[in-house]
Amino acid sequence: MKLLIVEDEKALMDNMLSYLSGGDMVCEQAATFRQAEDKLVAFSYDIIILDIMLPDGNGLNLIPLLKEYQPEAGVLIISAKNALDDRVQGLELGADDYLTKPFHLPELNARLKAIYRRRKFQGQKAVQFNEISINTDTHDASVHDTALTLTLKEHELLVFFIANKNRVLTKQSIAEHLWGDHVDLQDSFDFVYQHVKNLRKKITAAGGADYIKTIYGLGYKWSGA
């Protein structure tokens, strides 16, 4: 899951980054309206955590931009207790949910996972694709009745593929989804090939079909109904 956290309060931003980063979540940050706007135009995200009161603009004005460029992304508004009208307006603009400050980080995490399931898998924790079963909460995966031993990145890659089945995913989009801002530190996207290779090998070794198709010069596509 790739997140963009739009929040200008540094302490809160640091707490969210520390709690959410790692595992199957990749977090990027923006402290201003302008920074968030630039990122939403240039990169794709699964969910945006959006503060309303930003130093250079109203965060609600980012929602129409998000819906234009990334209509499949979810939005979780975080706002002060006295901002009821803004929360209602945000929901009317297309936000998925909101949290009132201060909030507990485990609740934030649970809300994010719920939005992700609704957006990608109609709210289901258990995802089934032919012989492949996935639990998006526990990170368990299996082929028929054979458990798959996947790394966290391999699990996230599998979920990413199935959520975008029959769509060509470039190596860059896969890299950005799995590593976010840190992908800029890489000299190439060759590591994507290795993760795809490992995932394909583990699925077929467990008796599953090879759904990952290489689209030469572009990237990969998860094919199948």
N, C-alpha and C positions, 0 to 999 in steps of 0.2 A: 504494500500500500504506500503510495507516494503522497505526502502531505505538503501543503504550503501553509505556514503559520503567519498570519498577518497581525502583528501585535507590537505596539510601540513601548510597552512597559517592560523594561529589560529583565527585571527579576522574574516576572511571570513567563516571559519568553524562555529564559534560561531553564526554568523549572519544567516547562512543557517539553523543551528539547531534550533535557536530561531523562525525563520519564519515558517519552515516546520513541526516542531514537534507538536504533538497533532492532534486532529481531527481524520481523517482516515489515517494519515501518521505516521509510526514508523521509526525513524531514528537511524542508528548506524554509527559509525565513525571510520576512520582509517587515521592516519597521515603519515604513511610510506608504502612503497611497501610491506614490510614483513608483517605488520599488515593486510593489505588488502588481501594479499595472504592467510594468515591463516583463515580469516573470509570467504573468498569465498570457501574454501575447506570444512569448518565446517558448514556453515549456508546458507540458501537460501534467495534470495532477488528478488523483482520485478524489481527494477532498481538500477543501480550503477551510481552515479555521480562521474566522474573520472577526476581528474587533471592529466595532463601529466607529469609535472616536479615534481618529488618526490625526497626527499633527498637521497634515497638509490636505485633509479632505475627509469626507464621510465614507466609511467603508461600504455602506449600502450601495453606493454608486458603482462599486466594483461588480456587483451581482449581474447587471445587464451585460457587462463586458464578458464576464465568465460564461454566461448563457450563450453569447454569440460565438466565442472561440472554443469553449469546452462544455457543450451542453450535457455531457454525460457525467461531469464532475459533481460531487456533492458539496454542500455548504453548511457549516456549523457556525452559527453566530455566537460570539461571547460578548456579553454586555453587562453594564452596571444594573443594579436593582431598579433604578428609577427610569429605565429606558424601555418601558413596556411598549410604547407607541412605535419605537424604532424596531423592536423585535417583531411586532405584528407586521409592520411594513416589510421587514426582511423576509418573513414567511410568504407574504403576498407576492414579493418579487421572485420567489422561487427557492429560498433557503430551505434546507431539509429539517433543521432543528436549531435549538438555541440552548445555551447554558448561561445562568446568571452568575456573575462574579460575586464573591469568591466561590470557587467550585473545587471539588476533590478530583485529583488526577485520575484515579481509577474510574470515576464516572465519565470523565472526558473520554477515556480510552474505550469504555463500553459504548458510548454514544457514537464514536467514530466507527467502530466495528459494525454497529447496527446500520448506520448509513451506508457503509460499504456493501453489506449484504443486500440491502434494499436496492441499491443502484446496480449491482453486478449480478445478483443471484436471487432476485425477488424475495429477499429477506431470509433465505434459507442458510442455516449454518452448515448443513450437510449438502455438498454439491456432488451430483452424479453426472458423469459423462461416459456413456456406454459402460465399459468394464472398470472405469476409474472412479474411485470414490475419494472425496476430500472433505475434511472437517476444517473449516476456516478458523475456528476458535482454538482447537487443540493442535492444529498443524499435522494431524494424522492424514495419511494417504495410503491407498491400497489399490491393487489391480486384482480383480476378482476377490479372493480372500487372502491374497498375499500382501503383507505390509510392505510399503516402500520406505526405505531409510533415506530420507532426503535431508540435505542441509537446509537452513532457513532460506537461503537465496534460491535454491532449487525449488522449494515449496512455493515461494512467491512467484517464481518464473512459471511454474505449472498453473497457478491460479491466474496469472496474467495472460497466459496463452488461452486458457479456457474462457476467460471473461471476454476475450477478443477473438474468438474462434472465427475462422474463415476470413480474417483480416490480415494483411501483410504488415508485420511489425519490423521496422528497420532495426539494425544493430544499435543505432544511436538511441532510439526510443526505448529499447529494452535496457540499455545501460543506464539511461537517465531514470527509468522507473525503479531499477534495483539499487542505484547508488546516488541518485540526486546530484547535488553540487559537487560531490567528491569525484564524479566521473571526469571532471576537468583535469584531475591529477594524472589521468591515464594517457599514455602515449598513443594507444590505439584501442579498438574495440575487440581485439582478439580474444580477450577473456570471456566475452559473450559466447563465442563459439564453443569454448571449453565447457561452460555451464549448460549450454544446449545439448552438447554431446553427452555429458554425464546424465542429464535428465532423460534423454532418449534411451540411453543404454540401460538405465535402471528400469524404465517402464517396459521395454521389450524383454529384458531378462526375467521379469516377473510374469511374462505371458501376455503383455498388452500389445496392441497394435502401435505402429509408428505413425502418429498423427502429425509429427513435426516435419513440415516440408521446407526444404531450403529453396528460397527464391533468389537465384543467383543475381548478384549485383544490387539486391535490395535488402534482403533479410530473411525472415522466417514466417511461416503461416501454419497455424494449427487447423488442420483440415478434418472435416467430418461433421456428422449431424448429431 
